[in-house]
Every structure is written in structure tokens, then in C-alpha cells.
Amino acid sequence: MVGSLFAGVLACLLLTGCGGGSGAASSSEAPLNPFVGYWWGDDYGGLNIGPTGQGREQIDHRDKLVVWLRFRLVHTQGRPGKAVATIKLTVADVNKRAFVAATHRPPPHVGQLGELVLAEGVVTDKLTMTTFCRTDPDRRCKSSRFG
């Protein structure tokens, strides 16, 4: 009887990967942590992502607001030093003329999906093509399409 109970428990552990079915992220999925916090954008704004995955991005040029976005992280993958997050815009306040002139791209809009790419301590927003760094000042974040 003890042998069959042991065999049943062992089979259960093997089927759940010894994780107990906790729903924890696999090693190929990065947690939100690499993106959480404030990221500096030189003197043109910043990127701020909270622990729940809600974020906002602001880009200024010559003391005028060019882009103000609110978004949520919908998926992350990678590892702490190199990761990609898919975002979904929930608010997009964009100076369309300034944005198109600087990027030669259509402005971002509510509901649009985008990517934040983290590599070597720099986050690049693929929608705005703007870089943000964890520390200020950081020479890698001294350029902006809007500056």
C-alpha cells in the first residue's frame, strides 16, 4: 500500500514537472522585472513601467510634448539582460506633424501593439524608435529622433 502511494505521488510530481502546477513562467519567459522602473531619455522625456505592467512614455522636444503614451505589457520573453516586451497602447497623445517629420512613420495609436527591446541596459521603443536608459546620464541614450 505504501509502495503504491509512493508511486502515485512520484507520478504526479513527474507529470507536473515538480513545479506543483504553480503556473510560474518558464525559463524562456522573462518576468516583468527587467522593464519595471524609470528609464531616462536624456533631456527629452522618459519611460516608466510599474510592477503591474502598466507604463507610460513621454517624449518632449524644445519644451513641447511630442508623444505621451500609456500602455500595458502583454507579454515578455528573454532573460534579465536581454528581453522583449510586447505592449498594447491604451492612450496615445501625439503631435502628429512633429512625429512624422522626425520619424517618417505613422504616429502610434490606441490599440496598437508594439515592442520594447532591452539589450545591454538600453530599452528601445520600436514604435517611437526612442532609446531609454536605466541611469542618467548614459551616453547610449543621448540621441533622439526628436532632438
N, C-alpha and C positions, 0 to 999 in steps of 0.2 A: 504494500500500500504506500509506504514512504517512497519507494522507488518510482512508482507511477506519478505521485505528486511532484517529485523532483523533476521527472521527465516533462511533465506538463508545464511547470514553471520555466524550465530551461527552454522549451519550445516557444513559449510566449515571449521570453526575452530575445530569442533569436529572431522571431518574426517582427518585433518592434525595433530591431537594431540596437537593443539595450538602452534605448532612449526613453522607454516608457511611453511613447506616443505623445511627447510633450509639445510637439508642433514647433520645436526650435528650428531656426534657419539652418540650412545645410552649410557646409564649409564653402560652397561656391557662391553663396549669397552673402553680401556684406550687410552688416547691420546699419541702421541709420546713423550710428555714431560717427563715422568718418565725415559726414556732412554737417552734423549738428554744431551750431555755434555761429559766431560772427566771422565773416570773411571780408577783408578790406579790399577796396577797389581803388587804390591810390587816392586822389582827391576828387574822384568822380562818383562816389557812392559806395554801396556795399551790398552784401548778400547775408541774410540772417535766416537760419533754419533752426526751429525749435525741436525739442525732444520728441514731439508727436509727429514730426514730419511736415508741419506747416511752415512755409517760408515766404520771404519777401525779398525783392531785389529792387534797388534804386540806382539809377544812373543819371547824373547831372552833367551839364556842360555849360560853362560860363554862368553858373548860378541859376540855370534854368533846368527844370525837370524834363528829361527826355523820355525815361522809361520808369514806370513804377508797376511792378508785378507782384501778385500774390499767387502762391501755388501750393500744391501738396506733393510730397514724394509718393509715388505709387509703386515703385519697385527699385530695389538696389541690387547690384551684383558686383563681385570682385572681392578685394581684400582691403584692409585699412589704408594702405599706401597708394592703392590704385583701384579705383572703383567708378562705377557708372550708376547714376540715379535717373530714372525716368520721372519727369514731373508733369503735372497737369495744371495749366493756368486756371485760376479761379477769378482773378481780376487782372485787367491789362489796361493801364492808363499810359498811352504812348503818344508822344508828339510825332505824328506820322511823317511829317516833312523832314524833321531833323533825323529821324531814324533811317528813313530810306536814303537820304543824302549820305549818311555815314556808312551804312552797311550794304546798300544796293540790294536789299532784300525786303520782302513784305514785312510789315510790323507784326509782332505777336498778337494773338487774340485769345479771348476767353475760350476755354475748352481745348486749346491746342496742347499737344504733347510735345515735350522737349527733353533734352538730356543735359545733365550736369556731369562733367567728366573730371574726376580727381586724379591727378598724376603729379608726383613729386611736390606735394604741398600746394598745388595750384588747382583751383576749380575753374573750369571753363564752361560758361553757359553757351550751349550750341545755338540757342535761339537768338541771343543778342551778340554772340561772338565776343563776349567780355570776360576777362580773367579776374579772379579774386584770390587773395592770399590770406593765410591764417594770421600772419604777423604784419605789422605796419611799422616802418616801411619795408617793402620787399621789392627788390629790383625787378623781379619777374612780373610784377603787376603794375609797372609804370607806363603801360601803353593802353590806350583805349581808342576805339574807332571814333569815339565822340570827342576826344581831346585835342 
